[in-house]
């Protein structure tokens, strides 16, 4: 059993309300359009406060959603569940050549704070020869989220 670096069972889960969770869109060098979205599913209060903003530090559990628009379609073939099982010669790094649309997600947390986050895409890999059920190429995206938080102005 692998132990996660942070034990979320020891942290307080706090309420949140999503206000905006947009699709971000990128043109890849193979002319496909990558649509990428990060969805927050839980917020946990670490008990720490940022000394600059005076706002709590949160850990956000999230899911990434990926959609592809491409003229290059093939017969559906699902890759193995574990990406490590895919041969290296089937993983082709693809560059982003244009950011079409990119925006921040917005959440109201604990009815007191506006938490904004957006993904930063670190790398995109096309899994050569693999296509989803609709025949679109399958991509694997490595990303990290960046975030900022502000106190809500309550009148």
TAJONOR-V767027 format. One record per pair of residues at least 4 apart in sequence whose C-alpha atoms are under 7 Angstrom apart, sorted by sequence separation. I is the first residue (numbers start at 0). J is the second residue. D is the distance in Angstrom with one decimal. If there is no record, write none. Layout:
I:J:D  I:J:D
//
This chain:
26:30:6.1  27:31:5.4  49:53:5.3  85:89:6.7  108:112:5.2  130:134:5.0  131:135:5.4  26:31:6.0  27:32:6.1  48:53:5.9  49:54:5.5  79:84:6.5  107:112:5.7  108:113:6.3  130:135:5.2  131:136:6.4  26:32:4.7  48:54:5.5  49:55:6.1  79:85:6.8  107:113:4.8  108:114:6.7  130:136:4.5  131:137:6.2  25:32:5.7  26:33:6.3  48:55:4.3  49:56:6.3  106:113:5.8  107:114:6.2  129:136:6.2  130:137:5.3  24:32:6.7  25:33:5.1  47:55:5.9  48:56:5.6  105:113:6.8  106:114:5.1  129:137:5.9  24:33:5.6  25:34:6.6  46:55:7.0  47:56:5.6  105:114:5.9  106:115:6.3  24:34:4.6  105:115:4.6  23:34:5.7  24:35:6.3  44:55:6.8  45:56:5.9  104:115:5.4  105:116:6.8  126:137:5.6  22:34:6.1  23:35:5.2  44:56:6.3  45:57:5.7  103:115:6.0  104:116:5.2  125:137:6.0  126:138:5.8  22:35:5.7  23:36:6.2  44:57:4.8  45:58:6.9  103:116:5.4  104:117:5.9  125:138:4.3  22:36:5.0  43:57:5.4  44:58:6.6  103:117:4.9  124:138:5.4  125:139:6.4  21:36:6.6  42:57:6.3  43:58:5.1  102:117:6.8  123:138:6.7  124:139:5.1  42:58:5.9  43:59:6.4  123:139:5.8  124:140:6.4  42:59:4.7  123:140:4.6  20:38:6.7  41:59:5.8  42:60:6.4  122:140:5.9  123:141:6.4  41:60:5.1  122:141:5.2  39:59:6.5  40:60:5.6  121:141:5.4  39:60:6.0  40:61:5.2  120:141:6.1  121:142:5.1  39:61:4.3  120:142:4.3  38:61:5.4  39:62:6.5  119:142:5.5  120:143:6.6  37:61:6.6  38:62:5.3  118:142:6.2  119:143:5.3  37:62:5.8  38:63:6.3  118:143:5.6  119:144:5.8  37:63:4.5  118:144:4.3  119:145:6.9  36:63:5.7  37:64:6.2  117:144:5.5  118:145:6.2  36:64:5.1  116:144:6.4  117:145:5.6  13:42:5.7  35:64:5.8  36:65:6.5  94:123:6.8  116:145:5.5  117:146:6.6  12:42:5.8  13:43:5.8  35:65:4.7  93:123:5.5  116:146:4.1  12:43:4.4  13:44:6.7  34:65:5.7  35:66:6.5  92:123:5.7  93:124:5.6  115:146:5.5  116:147:6.5  11:43:5.5  12:44:6.3  34:66:4.9  92:124:4.3  93:125:6.6  115:147:5.3  10:43:6.0  11:44:5.5  33:66:6.1  34:67:6.0  91:124:5.2  92:125:6.4  114:147:6.0  115:148:6.2  10:44:6.1  33:67:4.9  90:124:5.8  91:125:5.2  114:148:4.4  10:45:6.1  32:67:5.7  33:68:6.7  90:125:5.9  91:126:6.5  113:148:5.6  114:149:6.6  31:67:6.8  32:68:5.0  90:126:4.9  91:127:6.9  112:148:6.7  113:149:5.3  31:68:5.7  32:69:6.4  89:126:5.5  90:127:6.2  112:149:5.6  113:150:6.3  31:69:4.6  89:127:4.8  112:150:4.5  113:151:6.1  111:150:6.1  112:151:5.1  111:151:5.5  78:129:6.1  77:129:6.0  76:129:5.0  77:130:6.4  75:129:6.9  76:130:5.1  77:131:6.3  75:130:4.7  76:131:6.4  74:130:6.4  75:131:5.2  73:130:6.1  75:132:5.1  75:133:6.9  75:134:5.1  74:134:5.5  73:134:4.8  72:134:4.9  73:135:6.7  72:135:4.9  71:135:6.8  72:136:6.4  28:93:6.3  27:93:6.6  28:94:5.6  69:135:6.5  27:94:5.8  28:95:6.0  27:95:4.5  28:96:5.7  67:135:6.8  26:95:5.9  27:96:5.5  25:95:6.4  26:96:5.8  26:97:5.0  25:97:5.7  26:98:6.4  25:98:4.6  26:99:6.8  24:98:6.4  25:99:5.3  24:99:5.3  25:100:7.0  24:100:5.0  23:100:5.3  24:101:6.5  23:101:4.6  23:102:6.6  21:102:6.6  37:118:6.8  21:104:6.4  20:104:4.7  19:104:5.1  20:105:6.7  19:105:4.9  18:105:5.3  17:105:6.3  18:106:5.4  17:106:4.5  16:106:5.5  17:107:6.5  15:106:6.4  16:107:5.1  15:107:5.4  16:108:6.5  15:108:4.2  14:108:6.0  15:109:5.8  54:148:7.0  14:109:5.1  54:149:6.8  13:109:5.9  54:150:6.8
//
